[in-house]
Amino acid sequence: MFVTEEKDGKLTAAQRFVTLGPKRGDQVAILKGVAEGDTVITSGQIKIQNGSAIAVNNSVVPDNKATPAPSDH
């Protein structure tokens, strides 16, 4: 997983290794590896690597459903 990190006044990606816990629907507990207040990168992970420059765009918010169901699309 990647989080954002500020270096020399620029926002970059920082890779973190995490320990996962219990799952419930779309939610997964992270037991180790991320601190409270860290900004987790939720899209574009396949295009970045440790130290990549990051531009934050919060216009799309991922679903957070405890009981997800298939969509009718």
PyMOL Python script that loads the backbone (N, CA, C, O; Angstrom):
from pymol import cmd

cmd.read_pdbstr("""\
ATOM      1  N   MET A   1       0.849  -1.156   0.000  1.00  0.00           N
ATOM      2  CA  MET A   1       0.000   0.000   0.000  1.00  0.00           C
ATOM      3  C   MET A   1       0.893   1.217   0.000  1.00  0.00           C
ATOM      4  O   MET A   1       2.051   1.159   0.412  1.00  0.00           O
ATOM      5  N   PHE A   2       0.331   2.332  -0.473  1.00  0.00           N
ATOM      6  CA  PHE A   2       1.077   3.585  -0.499  1.00  0.00           C
ATOM      7  C   PHE A   2       0.338   4.658   0.292  1.00  0.00           C
ATOM      8  O   PHE A   2      -0.892   4.699   0.314  1.00  0.00           O
ATOM      9  N   VAL A   3       1.106   5.516   0.933  1.00  0.00           N
ATOM     10  CA  VAL A   3       0.576   6.692   1.618  1.00  0.00           C
ATOM     11  C   VAL A   3       1.307   7.905   1.052  1.00  0.00           C
ATOM     12  O   VAL A   3       2.332   7.763   0.385  1.00  0.00           O
ATOM     13  N   THR A   4       0.778   9.094   1.319  1.00  0.00           N
ATOM     14  CA  THR A   4       1.467  10.302   0.871  1.00  0.00           C
ATOM     15  C   THR A   4       2.469  10.738   1.933  1.00  0.00           C
ATOM     16  O   THR A   4       2.281  10.509   3.128  1.00  0.00           O
ATOM     17  N   GLU A   5       3.526  11.368   1.465  1.00  0.00           N
ATOM     18  CA  GLU A   5       4.579  11.851   2.363  1.00  0.00           C
ATOM     19  C   GLU A   5       5.126  13.149   1.772  1.00  0.00           C
ATOM     20  O   GLU A   5       5.312  13.251   0.560  1.00  0.00           O
ATOM     21  N   GLU A   6       5.379  14.122   2.612  1.00  0.00           N
ATOM     22  CA  GLU A   6       5.931  15.394   2.117  1.00  0.00           C
ATOM     23  C   GLU A   6       7.446  15.393   2.275  1.00  0.00           C
ATOM     24  O   GLU A   6       7.978  15.173   3.363  1.00  0.00           O
ATOM     25  N   LYS A   7       8.134  15.648   1.144  1.00  0.00           N
ATOM     26  CA  LYS A   7       9.596  15.732   1.143  1.00  0.00           C
ATOM     27  C   LYS A   7      10.002  16.964   0.367  1.00  0.00           C
ATOM     28  O   LYS A   7       9.614  17.131  -0.789  1.00  0.00           O
ATOM     29  N   ASP A   8      10.770  17.816   0.985  1.00  0.00           N
ATOM     30  CA  ASP A   8      11.255  19.040   0.336  1.00  0.00           C
ATOM     31  C   ASP A   8      10.108  19.865  -0.261  1.00  0.00           C
ATOM     32  O   ASP A   8      10.246  20.448  -1.337  1.00  0.00           O
ATOM     33  N   GLY A   9       8.986  19.906   0.445  1.00  0.00           N
ATOM     34  CA  GLY A   9       7.839  20.687  -0.004  1.00  0.00           C
ATOM     35  C   GLY A   9       7.027  20.045  -1.114  1.00  0.00           C
ATOM     36  O   GLY A   9       6.106  20.669  -1.640  1.00  0.00           O
ATOM     37  N   LYS A  10       7.352  18.798  -1.487  1.00  0.00           N
ATOM     38  CA  LYS A  10       6.624  18.095  -2.544  1.00  0.00           C
ATOM     39  C   LYS A  10       5.951  16.861  -1.963  1.00  0.00           C
ATOM     40  O   LYS A  10       6.479  16.225  -1.050  1.00  0.00           O
ATOM     41  N   LEU A  11       4.780  16.527  -2.500  1.00  0.00           N
ATOM     42  CA  LEU A  11       4.032  15.366  -2.062  1.00  0.00           C
ATOM     43  C   LEU A  11       4.488  14.155  -2.868  1.00  0.00           C
ATOM     44  O   LEU A  11       4.456  14.172  -4.099  1.00  0.00           O
ATOM     45  N   THR A  12       4.916  13.097  -2.164  1.00  0.00           N
ATOM     46  CA  THR A  12       5.393  11.886  -2.825  1.00  0.00           C
ATOM     47  C   THR A  12       4.710  10.657  -2.241  1.00  0.00           C
ATOM     48  O   THR A  12       4.078  10.721  -1.186  1.00  0.00           O
ATOM     49  N   ALA A  13       4.849   9.532  -2.947  1.00  0.00           N
ATOM     50  CA  ALA A  13       4.302   8.261  -2.481  1.00  0.00           C
ATOM     51  C   ALA A  13       5.333   7.555  -1.617  1.00  0.00           C
ATOM     52  O   ALA A  13       6.520   7.539  -1.941  1.00  0.00           O
ATOM     53  N   ALA A  14       4.877   6.975  -0.522  1.00  0.00           N
ATOM     54  CA  ALA A  14       5.739   6.197   0.361  1.00  0.00           C
ATOM     55  C   ALA A  14       5.106   4.818   0.541  1.00  0.00           C
ATOM     56  O   ALA A  14       3.973   4.705   1.011  1.00  0.00           O
ATOM     57  N   GLN A  15       5.839   3.776   0.166  1.00  0.00           N
ATOM     58  CA  GLN A  15       5.306   2.424   0.280  1.00  0.00           C
ATOM     59  C   GLN A  15       5.317   1.980   1.726  1.00  0.00           C
ATOM     60  O   GLN A  15       6.280   2.220   2.455  1.00  0.00           O
ATOM     61  N   ARG A  16       4.239   1.328   2.138  1.00  0.00           N
ATOM     62  CA  ARG A  16       4.128   0.778   3.492  1.00  0.00           C
ATOM     63  C   ARG A  16       3.695  -0.679   3.395  1.00  0.00           C
ATOM     64  O   ARG A  16       2.830  -1.023   2.589  1.00  0.00           O
ATOM     65  N   PHE A  17       4.283  -1.513   4.196  1.00  0.00           N
ATOM     66  CA  PHE A  17       3.866  -2.904   4.298  1.00  0.00           C
ATOM     67  C   PHE A  17       2.950  -3.000   5.505  1.00  0.00           C
ATOM     68  O   PHE A  17       3.297  -2.534   6.590  1.00  0.00           O
ATOM     69  N   VAL A  18       1.784  -3.603   5.321  1.00  0.00           N
ATOM     70  CA  VAL A  18       0.766  -3.615   6.368  1.00  0.00           C
ATOM     71  C   VAL A  18       0.400  -5.037   6.764  1.00  0.00           C
ATOM     72  O   VAL A  18       0.608  -5.990   6.013  1.00  0.00           O
ATOM     73  N   THR A  19      -0.151  -5.149   7.965  1.00  0.00           N
ATOM     74  CA  THR A  19      -0.722  -6.395   8.454  1.00  0.00           C
ATOM     75  C   THR A  19      -2.224  -6.222   8.472  1.00  0.00           C
ATOM     76  O   THR A  19      -2.751  -5.335   9.143  1.00  0.00           O
ATOM     77  N   LEU A  20      -2.923  -7.091   7.717  1.00  0.00           N
ATOM     78  CA  LEU A  20      -4.382  -6.994   7.631  1.00  0.00           C
ATOM     79  C   LEU A  20      -5.046  -7.797   8.738  1.00  0.00           C
ATOM     80  O   LEU A  20      -4.515  -8.801   9.215  1.00  0.00           O
ATOM     81  N   GLY A  21      -6.225  -7.322   9.132  1.00  0.00           N
ATOM     82  CA  GLY A  21      -7.013  -7.992  10.158  1.00  0.00           C
ATOM     83  C   GLY A  21      -8.335  -8.466   9.582  1.00  0.00           C
ATOM     84  O   GLY A  21      -8.421  -8.786   8.397  1.00  0.00           O
ATOM     85  N   PRO A  22      -9.359  -8.511  10.411  1.00  0.00           N
ATOM     86  CA  PRO A  22     -10.669  -8.995   9.975  1.00  0.00           C
ATOM     87  C   PRO A  22     -11.262  -8.148   8.849  1.00  0.00           C
ATOM     88  O   PRO A  22     -10.964  -6.961   8.716  1.00  0.00           O
ATOM     89  N   LYS A  23     -12.115  -8.794   8.039  1.00  0.00           N
ATOM     90  CA  LYS A  23     -12.814  -8.126   6.935  1.00  0.00           C
ATOM     91  C   LYS A  23     -14.306  -8.108   7.225  1.00  0.00           C
ATOM     92  O   LYS A  23     -14.838  -9.009   7.873  1.00  0.00           O
ATOM     93  N   ARG A  24     -14.982  -7.055   6.729  1.00  0.00           N
ATOM     94  CA  ARG A  24     -16.437  -6.967   6.811  1.00  0.00           C
ATOM     95  C   ARG A  24     -16.896  -6.180   5.598  1.00  0.00           C
ATOM     96  O   ARG A  24     -16.703  -4.966   5.533  1.00  0.00           O
ATOM     97  N   GLY A  25     -17.504  -6.863   4.638  1.00  0.00           N
ATOM     98  CA  GLY A  25     -17.948  -6.191   3.419  1.00  0.00           C
ATOM     99  C   GLY A  25     -16.767  -5.580   2.687  1.00  0.00           C
ATOM    100  O   GLY A  25     -15.787  -6.267   2.402  1.00  0.00           O
ATOM    101  N   ASP A  26     -16.855  -4.292   2.383  1.00  0.00           N
ATOM    102  CA  ASP A  26     -15.792  -3.572   1.688  1.00  0.00           C
ATOM    103  C   ASP A  26     -14.694  -3.104   2.634  1.00  0.00           C
ATOM    104  O   ASP A  26     -13.733  -2.477   2.188  1.00  0.00           O
ATOM    105  N   GLN A  27     -14.808  -3.386   3.909  1.00  0.00           N
ATOM    106  CA  GLN A  27     -13.885  -2.870   4.913  1.00  0.00           C
ATOM    107  C   GLN A  27     -12.893  -3.945   5.357  1.00  0.00           C
ATOM    108  O   GLN A  27     -13.261  -5.105   5.540  1.00  0.00           O
ATOM    109  N   VAL A  28     -11.630  -3.546   5.527  1.00  0.00           N
ATOM    110  CA  VAL A  28     -10.583  -4.443   6.029  1.00  0.00           C
ATOM    111  C   VAL A  28      -9.822  -3.694   7.114  1.00  0.00           C
ATOM    112  O   VAL A  28      -9.385  -2.562   6.905  1.00  0.00           O
ATOM    113  N   ALA A  29      -9.665  -4.319   8.262  1.00  0.00           N
ATOM    114  CA  ALA A  29      -8.897  -3.699   9.346  1.00  0.00           C
ATOM    115  C   ALA A  29      -7.410  -3.780   9.020  1.00  0.00           C
ATOM    116  O   ALA A  29      -6.928  -4.813   8.557  1.00  0.00           O
ATOM    117  N   ILE A  30      -6.684  -2.693   9.260  1.00  0.00           N
ATOM    118  CA  ILE A  30      -5.232  -2.681   9.117  1.00  0.00           C
ATOM    119  C   ILE A  30      -4.654  -2.605  10.523  1.00  0.00           C
ATOM    120  O   ILE A  30      -4.836  -1.616  11.233  1.00  0.00           O
ATOM    121  N   LEU A  31      -3.957  -3.659  10.910  1.00  0.00           N
ATOM    122  CA  LEU A  31      -3.457  -3.772  12.275  1.00  0.00           C
ATOM    123  C   LEU A  31      -2.102  -3.097  12.474  1.00  0.00           C
ATOM    124  O   LEU A  31      -1.832  -2.556  13.547  1.00  0.00           O
ATOM    125  N   LYS A  32      -1.242  -3.124  11.445  1.00  0.00           N
ATOM    126  CA  LYS A  32       0.090  -2.521  11.538  1.00  0.00           C
ATOM    127  C   LYS A  32       0.471  -1.910  10.198  1.00  0.00           C
ATOM    128  O   LYS A  32       0.039  -2.375   9.144  1.00  0.00           O
ATOM    129  N   GLY A  33       1.284  -0.864  10.253  1.00  0.00           N
ATOM    130  CA  GLY A  33       1.868  -0.310   9.039  1.00  0.00           C
ATOM    131  C   GLY A  33       1.367   1.059   8.636  1.00  0.00           C
ATOM    132  O   GLY A  33       2.017   1.734   7.838  1.00  0.00           O
ATOM    133  N   VAL A  34       0.229   1.492   9.163  1.00  0.00           N
ATOM    134  CA  VAL A  34      -0.324   2.806   8.850  1.00  0.00           C
ATOM    135  C   VAL A  34      -0.672   3.500  10.159  1.00  0.00           C
ATOM    136  O   VAL A  34      -1.266   2.895  11.053  1.00  0.00           O
ATOM    137  N   ALA A  35      -0.305   4.753  10.266  1.00  0.00           N
ATOM    138  CA  ALA A  35      -0.591   5.516  11.482  1.00  0.00           C
ATOM    139  C   ALA A  35      -1.849   6.366  11.300  1.00  0.00           C
ATOM    140  O   ALA A  35      -2.215   6.714  10.177  1.00  0.00           O
ATOM    141  N   GLU A  36      -2.489   6.689  12.389  1.00  0.00           N
ATOM    142  CA  GLU A  36      -3.645   7.574  12.347  1.00  0.00           C
ATOM    143  C   GLU A  36      -3.219   8.904  11.730  1.00  0.00           C
ATOM    144  O   GLU A  36      -2.192   9.471  12.103  1.00  0.00           O
ATOM    145  N   GLY A  37      -4.010   9.391  10.791  1.00  0.00           N
ATOM    146  CA  GLY A  37      -3.711  10.655  10.123  1.00  0.00           C
ATOM    147  C   GLY A  37      -2.975  10.494   8.797  1.00  0.00           C
ATOM    148  O   GLY A  37      -2.878  11.454   8.032  1.00  0.00           O
ATOM    149  N   ASP A  38      -2.447   9.281   8.505  1.00  0.00           N
ATOM    150  CA  ASP A  38      -1.806   9.054   7.215  1.00  0.00           C
ATOM    151  C   ASP A  38      -2.848   9.157   6.101  1.00  0.00           C
ATOM    152  O   ASP A  38      -4.000   8.764   6.286  1.00  0.00           O
ATOM    153  N   THR A  39      -2.443   9.682   4.955  1.00  0.00           N
ATOM    154  CA  THR A  39      -3.312   9.733   3.784  1.00  0.00           C
ATOM    155  C   THR A  39      -2.968   8.554   2.894  1.00  0.00           C
ATOM    156  O   THR A  39      -1.875   8.484   2.331  1.00  0.00           O
ATOM    157  N   VAL A  40      -3.914   7.623   2.772  1.00  0.00           N
ATOM    158  CA  VAL A  40      -3.713   6.403   1.996  1.00  0.00           C
ATOM    159  C   VAL A  40      -4.091   6.662   0.544  1.00  0.00           C
ATOM    160  O   VAL A  40      -5.131   7.258   0.265  1.00  0.00           O
ATOM    161  N   ILE A  41      -3.245   6.215  -0.377  1.00  0.00           N
ATOM    162  CA  ILE A  41      -3.523   6.357  -1.804  1.00  0.00           C
ATOM    163  C   ILE A  41      -4.418   5.192  -2.219  1.00  0.00           C
ATOM    164  O   ILE A  41      -4.033   4.030  -2.086  1.00  0.00           O
ATOM    165  N   THR A  42      -5.620   5.509  -2.725  1.00  0.00           N
ATOM    166  CA  THR A  42      -6.605   4.470  -3.030  1.00  0.00           C
ATOM    167  C   THR A  42      -6.771   4.186  -4.515  1.00  0.00           C
ATOM    168  O   THR A  42      -7.486   3.250  -4.872  1.00  0.00           O
ATOM    169  N   SER A  43      -6.147   4.948  -5.381  1.00  0.00           N
ATOM    170  CA  SER A  43      -6.221   4.647  -6.815  1.00  0.00           C
ATOM    171  C   SER A  43      -4.902   4.995  -7.476  1.00  0.00           C
ATOM    172  O   SER A  43      -4.160   5.855  -7.000  1.00  0.00           O
ATOM    173  N   GLY A  44      -4.618   4.321  -8.577  1.00  0.00           N
ATOM    174  CA  GLY A  44      -3.399   4.571  -9.324  1.00  0.00           C
ATOM    175  C   GLY A  44      -2.174   3.872  -8.772  1.00  0.00           C
ATOM    176  O   GLY A  44      -1.059   4.180  -9.191  1.00  0.00           O
ATOM    177  N   GLN A  45      -2.347   2.922  -7.826  1.00  0.00           N
ATOM    178  CA  GLN A  45      -1.196   2.269  -7.206  1.00  0.00           C
ATOM    179  C   GLN A  45      -0.323   1.538  -8.220  1.00  0.00           C
ATOM    180  O   GLN A  45       0.889   1.434  -8.032  1.00  0.00           O
ATOM    181  N   ILE A  46      -0.920   1.037  -9.277  1.00  0.00           N
ATOM    182  CA  ILE A  46      -0.157   0.280 -10.271  1.00  0.00           C
ATOM    183  C   ILE A  46       0.788   1.190 -11.067  1.00  0.00           C
ATOM    184  O   ILE A  46       1.739   0.713 -11.687  1.00  0.00           O
ATOM    185  N   LYS A  47       0.522   2.498 -11.046  1.00  0.00           N
ATOM    186  CA  LYS A  47       1.317   3.457 -11.820  1.00  0.00           C
ATOM    187  C   LYS A  47       2.413   4.136 -10.999  1.00  0.00           C
ATOM    188  O   LYS A  47       3.243   4.858 -11.552  1.00  0.00           O
ATOM    189  N   ILE A  48       2.422   3.911  -9.687  1.00  0.00           N
ATOM    190  CA  ILE A  48       3.385   4.638  -8.851  1.00  0.00           C
ATOM    191  C   ILE A  48       4.390   3.697  -8.225  1.00  0.00           C
ATOM    192  O   ILE A  48       4.191   2.483  -8.184  1.00  0.00           O
ATOM    193  N   GLN A  49       5.456   4.269  -7.747  1.00  0.00           N
ATOM    194  CA  GLN A  49       6.455   3.537  -6.984  1.00  0.00           C
ATOM    195  C   GLN A  49       6.918   4.422  -5.834  1.00  0.00           C
ATOM    196  O   GLN A  49       6.562   5.599  -5.767  1.00  0.00           O
ATOM    197  N   ASN A  50       7.689   3.871  -4.953  1.00  0.00           N
ATOM    198  CA  ASN A  50       8.174   4.622  -3.808  1.00  0.00           C
ATOM    199  C   ASN A  50       8.898   5.879  -4.283  1.00  0.00           C
ATOM    200  O   ASN A  50       9.841   5.791  -5.069  1.00  0.00           O
ATOM    201  N   GLY A  51       8.462   7.052  -3.809  1.00  0.00           N
ATOM    202  CA  GLY A  51       9.081   8.317  -4.175  1.00  0.00           C
ATOM    203  C   GLY A  51       8.434   9.031  -5.349  1.00  0.00           C
ATOM    204  O   GLY A  51       8.849  10.138  -5.690  1.00  0.00           O
ATOM    205  N   SER A  52       7.422   8.428  -5.982  1.00  0.00           N
ATOM    206  CA  SER A  52       6.737   9.081  -7.104  1.00  0.00           C
ATOM    207  C   SER A  52       6.057  10.365  -6.651  1.00  0.00           C
ATOM    208  O   SER A  52       5.548  10.447  -5.533  1.00  0.00           O
ATOM    209  N   ALA A  53       6.050  11.367  -7.526  1.00  0.00           N
ATOM    210  CA  ALA A  53       5.321  12.609  -7.237  1.00  0.00           C
ATOM    211  C   ALA A  53       3.827  12.309  -7.244  1.00  0.00           C
ATOM    212  O   ALA A  53       3.351  11.513  -8.053  1.00  0.00           O
ATOM    213  N   ILE A  54       3.091  12.949  -6.339  1.00  0.00           N
ATOM    214  CA  ILE A  54       1.658  12.685  -6.173  1.00  0.00           C
ATOM    215  C   ILE A  54       0.864  13.979  -6.304  1.00  0.00           C
ATOM    216  O   ILE A  54       1.273  15.030  -5.811  1.00  0.00           O
ATOM    217  N   ALA A  55      -0.290  13.879  -6.986  1.00  0.00           N
ATOM    218  CA  ALA A  55      -1.263  14.967  -7.032  1.00  0.00           C
ATOM    219  C   ALA A  55      -2.552  14.420  -6.419  1.00  0.00           C
ATOM    220  O   ALA A  55      -3.094  13.429  -6.908  1.00  0.00           O
ATOM    221  N   VAL A  56      -3.039  15.044  -5.369  1.00  0.00           N
ATOM    222  CA  VAL A  56      -4.238  14.575  -4.674  1.00  0.00           C
ATOM    223  C   VAL A  56      -5.480  15.085  -5.386  1.00  0.00           C
ATOM    224  O   VAL A  56      -5.603  16.275  -5.675  1.00  0.00           O
ATOM    225  N   ASN A  57      -6.410  14.153  -5.667  1.00  0.00           N
ATOM    226  CA  ASN A  57      -7.689  14.480  -6.279  1.00  0.00           C
ATOM    227  C   ASN A  57      -8.760  13.721  -5.511  1.00  0.00           C
ATOM    228  O   ASN A  57      -8.951  12.524  -5.726  1.00  0.00           O
ATOM    229  N   ASN A  58      -9.458  14.409  -4.620  1.00  0.00           N
ATOM    230  CA  ASN A  58     -10.473  13.771  -3.792  1.00  0.00           C
ATOM    231  C   ASN A  58     -11.878  13.885  -4.365  1.00  0.00           C
ATOM    232  O   ASN A  58     -12.852  13.833  -3.615  1.00  0.00           O
ATOM    233  N   SER A  59     -12.004  14.041  -5.694  1.00  0.00           N
ATOM    234  CA  SER A  59     -13.328  14.193  -6.286  1.00  0.00           C
ATOM    235  C   SER A  59     -14.097  12.869  -6.329  1.00  0.00           C
ATOM    236  O   SER A  59     -15.326  12.881  -6.402  1.00  0.00           O
ATOM    237  N   VAL A  60     -13.401  11.733  -6.287  1.00  0.00           N
ATOM    238  CA  VAL A  60     -14.055  10.429  -6.263  1.00  0.00           C
ATOM    239  C   VAL A  60     -13.759   9.787  -4.922  1.00  0.00           C
ATOM    240  O   VAL A  60     -12.598   9.647  -4.537  1.00  0.00           O
ATOM    241  N   VAL A  61     -14.801   9.399  -4.211  1.00  0.00           N
ATOM    242  CA  VAL A  61     -14.643   8.778  -2.899  1.00  0.00           C
ATOM    243  C   VAL A  61     -15.046   7.313  -3.023  1.00  0.00           C
ATOM    244  O   VAL A  61     -16.145   7.024  -3.496  1.00  0.00           O
ATOM    245  N   PRO A  62     -14.178   6.369  -2.606  1.00  0.00           N
ATOM    246  CA  PRO A  62     -14.533   4.955  -2.705  1.00  0.00           C
ATOM    247  C   PRO A  62     -15.695   4.606  -1.781  1.00  0.00           C
ATOM    248  O   PRO A  62     -15.889   5.233  -0.739  1.00  0.00           O
ATOM    249  N   ASP A  63     -16.471   3.581  -2.185  1.00  0.00           N
ATOM    250  CA  ASP A  63     -17.566   3.110  -1.345  1.00  0.00           C
ATOM    251  C   ASP A  63     -17.018   2.549  -0.043  1.00  0.00           C
ATOM    252  O   ASP A  63     -15.880   2.086   0.025  1.00  0.00           O
ATOM    253  N   ASN A  64     -17.837   2.599   0.968  1.00  0.00           N
ATOM    254  CA  ASN A  64     -17.467   2.080   2.285  1.00  0.00           C
ATOM    255  C   ASN A  64     -18.681   1.366   2.848  1.00  0.00           C
ATOM    256  O   ASN A  64     -19.273   1.808   3.833  1.00  0.00           O
ATOM    257  N   LYS A  65     -19.052   0.249   2.211  1.00  0.00           N
ATOM    258  CA  LYS A  65     -20.271  -0.452   2.593  1.00  0.00           C
ATOM    259  C   LYS A  65     -19.950  -1.679   3.453  1.00  0.00           C
ATOM    260  O   LYS A  65     -19.102  -2.497   3.097  1.00  0.00           O
ATOM    261  N   ALA A  66     -20.630  -1.787   4.570  1.00  0.00           N
ATOM    262  CA  ALA A  66     -20.446  -2.944   5.448  1.00  0.00           C
ATOM    263  C   ALA A  66     -21.106  -4.184   4.853  1.00  0.00           C
ATOM    264  O   ALA A  66     -20.684  -5.306   5.132  1.00  0.00           O
ATOM    265  N   THR A  67     -22.142  -3.990   4.032  1.00  0.00           N
ATOM    266  CA  THR A  67     -22.840  -5.102   3.394  1.00  0.00           C
ATOM    267  C   THR A  67     -23.029  -4.800   1.912  1.00  0.00           C
ATOM    268  O   THR A  67     -24.135  -4.449   1.500  1.00  0.00           O
ATOM    269  N   PRO A  68     -21.977  -4.927   1.097  1.00  0.00           N
ATOM    270  CA  PRO A  68     -22.094  -4.592  -0.314  1.00  0.00           C
ATOM    271  C   PRO A  68     -22.971  -5.596  -1.061  1.00  0.00           C
ATOM    272  O   PRO A  68     -23.085  -6.757  -0.669  1.00  0.00           O
ATOM    273  N   ALA A  69     -23.575  -5.131  -2.125  1.00  0.00           N
ATOM    274  CA  ALA A  69     -24.403  -5.985  -2.996  1.00  0.00           C
ATOM    275  C   ALA A  69     -24.006  -5.695  -4.445  1.00  0.00           C
ATOM    276  O   ALA A  69     -23.560  -4.592  -4.760  1.00  0.00           O
ATOM    277  N   PRO A  70     -24.170  -6.687  -5.324  1.00  0.00           N
ATOM    278  CA  PRO A  70     -23.848  -6.431  -6.735  1.00  0.00           C
ATOM    279  C   PRO A  70     -24.696  -5.277  -7.276  1.00  0.00           C
ATOM    280  O   PRO A  70     -25.872  -5.136  -6.941  1.00  0.00           O
ATOM    281  N   SER A  71     -24.071  -4.466  -8.112  1.00  0.00           N
ATOM    282  CA  SER A  71     -24.813  -3.341  -8.684  1.00  0.00           C
ATOM    283  C   SER A  71     -25.627  -3.813  -9.892  1.00  0.00           C
ATOM    284  O   SER A  71     -25.364  -4.876 -10.454  1.00  0.00           O
ATOM    285  N   ASP A  72     -26.591  -3.028 -10.272  1.00  0.00           N
ATOM    286  CA  ASP A  72     -27.472  -3.370 -11.397  1.00  0.00           C
ATOM    287  C   ASP A  72     -27.028  -2.707 -12.681  1.00  0.00           C
ATOM    288  O   ASP A  72     -27.860  -2.469 -13.557  1.00  0.00           O
ATOM    289  N   HIS A  73     -25.759  -2.401 -12.831  1.00  0.00           N
ATOM    290  CA  HIS A  73     -25.269  -1.689 -14.024  1.00  0.00           C
ATOM    291  C   HIS A  73     -25.295  -2.562 -15.234  1.00  0.00           C
ATOM    292  O   HIS A  73     -24.917  -2.123 -16.320  1.00  0.00           O
TER     293      HIS A  73
END
""", "prot")
cmd.dss("prot")
cmd.show_as("cartoon", "prot")
cmd.util.cbc("prot")
cmd.orient("prot")
